[in-house]
Amino acid sequence: MIRINRENIGDHLVDYQLTMVGKTVAEAMKTPEWYSKWTMTEEQQDQLRDYAIPLIKKIFKCNKKRAEGIFGWFLLQFGLRIDNNPKTTNDADLQDLEL
């Protein structure tokens, strides 16, 4: 297992997030704008937060408030959209959004 550090924590969290929704980094590399096409539930995002905050605190040696801020920036940059309705498809959602 690769040791998580300041240089690779972002990659690790992206991989962890994608694994939660049944996707891989390889699939993301083949899918333009994967971050806006794929979704996760609010519960999954809470699970990601519960995993990421303590990890960020450990890696960056910071307090919880700072770790939450770092995680917020991660979500803005790489976080998947929230969709709590599992019956909708990602493609249908995108078509509704397109003008």
C-alpha positions in Angstrom: 0.0 0.0 0.0 1.2 3.5 -0.9 1.9 5.7 2.1 -0.4 8.8 2.0 1.4 12.1 2.3 1.0 15.8 1.4 1.9 15.1 -2.3 -0.6 12.3 -2.9 -3.5 12.9 -0.5 -5.6 14.6 -3.3 -5.2 11.7 -5.6 -6.0 9.3 -2.7 -9.2 11.2 -1.8 -10.3 11.3 -5.5 -9.7 7.5 -5.8 -11.6 6.9 -2.5 -14.5 9.0 -3.7 -14.7 7.2 -7.0 -14.5 3.8 -5.4 -17.5 4.8 -3.2 -19.6 5.3 -6.4 -18.3 2.3 -8.2 -15.9 4.1 -10.5 -12.2 4.0 -11.1 -9.5 6.6 -11.8 -9.0 4.9 -15.2 -12.7 5.4 -16.0 -12.4 9.1 -15.0 -9.5 9.5 -17.3 -11.6 8.3 -20.2 -14.7 10.4 -19.2 -14.4 14.1 -19.9 -15.9 16.2 -17.1 -16.5 13.1 -14.9 -16.8 15.3 -11.9 -20.0 16.8 -13.2 -21.4 13.7 -14.9 -21.2 11.3 -11.9 -23.0 11.8 -8.7 -23.0 10.6 -5.1 -25.6 10.7 -2.4 -25.5 13.1 0.6 -24.9 10.0 2.8 -21.9 9.0 0.7 -20.5 12.5 0.9 -20.9 12.4 4.7 -19.0 9.1 4.7 -16.2 10.7 2.6 -16.1 13.7 5.0 -15.9 11.4 8.0 -12.9 9.6 6.3 -11.2 12.7 4.9 -11.2 15.1 7.9 -9.2 12.9 10.3 -6.8 12.0 7.5 -6.3 15.6 6.5 -5.7 16.5 10.2 -3.0 13.8 10.5 -1.3 14.5 7.2 -1.2 18.3 7.5 -0.9 18.4 11.3 -3.7 20.9 11.7 -6.8 21.3 13.7 -10.3 20.2 12.7 -11.5 23.6 11.5 -8.5 23.9 9.2 -9.0 20.3 8.0 -12.7 21.1 7.2 -11.6 24.1 5.2 -9.1 22.0 3.2 -11.8 19.4 2.6 -14.2 22.1 1.4 -11.6 23.2 -1.2 -11.2 19.5 -2.2 -15.0 19.2 -2.7 -15.1 22.4 -4.8 -12.3 21.2 -7.0 -13.0 17.4 -7.3 -16.3 16.6 -5.4 -19.0 14.8 -7.2 -22.5 16.4 -7.4 -25.1 15.4 -4.9 -28.1 13.4 -6.2 -30.2 11.8 -3.5 -32.6 10.3 -6.0 -31.1 6.9 -7.0 -33.8 6.5 -9.7 -32.5 9.3 -11.9 -29.8 8.7 -14.4 -26.8 10.9 -14.8 -27.3 11.4 -18.5 -31.0 12.4 -18.1 -30.0 14.9 -15.4 -27.4 16.4 -17.7 -29.9 16.7 -20.6 -32.3 18.5 -18.4 -29.6 21.0 -17.4 -28.4 21.7 -21.0 -30.0 24.7 -22.7 
